[in-house]
Amino acid sequence: MENTKARVITFNKPFIFEEKEYTELNLDLEALTGKDLLEASREVRTIGETSPVVELSKSYYAVVGAKAAKVPIDLVLALPAKEFSQLTVEVQSFLFE
């Protein structure tokens, strides 16, 4: 059975990135394709990930989350720790459900 629940990361307080205020990120994980995941595998190396299996790293989940939210990876990397962790856990849960 397909999980169609909304995947929204709601911030405890507004987050400002490049002069734009965010109160949440909507993750459209269901819209991602295999191509997106392969691109994320390559892109994660550009932000310094050195793990031999990048697909199991928080960096990978961050890049996939950025793609799903249609925001720059720099925004995701700048999130407060709690919201960053929520995003990466949500992506990991989606990929391994």
Buried (B, 14 or more C-beta within 10 A) or exposed (E): EEEEEEBEBEBEEEBEBEEEEBEEBEBEBEEBEEEBBEBBBEBBBEEEBEEEEBEEBBBBBBBBBBBBBEBEBEBBEEBEEEBBBBBBBBBBEBBEE
